[in-house]
Amino acid sequence: MIKTVVTPMDNDLHLILPQELIGKRIEVFYYPVDDFEHTEQPKTRLMAKYRGSLKLSPEQYSDFQNFSSQIRDEWDR
């Protein structure tokens, strides 16, 4: 696949294709790059995304921690 960005100086654009594309179906399309906004999405850490999602009582939190510890202990076997 070949992708490139060009700035045409007139309304005529010529393509020179690599030899391996001769006789094959290819797709050519064009659109103005300036019409699309490329905004960088801020990267959120996965844990920050779910912070506060578990609303546990102190007893539920203790049970959850005990369960998590038991599971981690099984990894060491």
C-alpha positions, 0 to 999 in steps of 0.5 A: 500500500502506498499513501502520500499527501500532495499539494497540487499546483493545478487541476491535473494530477498524474500517478506513476504506479509501481510495476507490481500494480499493473493489471491489478485493481487499485483504489484511488481517492482524494479529499482535502486534508485540511477539512479533517481535524486531527485531534489527539485524544488524551490518554487516560490510564486504565485505573484512572478511568475506573477510579471510584466505580466500586462503591463498597462498604467497609465490609465489602471492601475487606471481603474484596481485598481478601478475595483478591489476595487469595487469587494472587496467592494461587498465581504463586503455585 
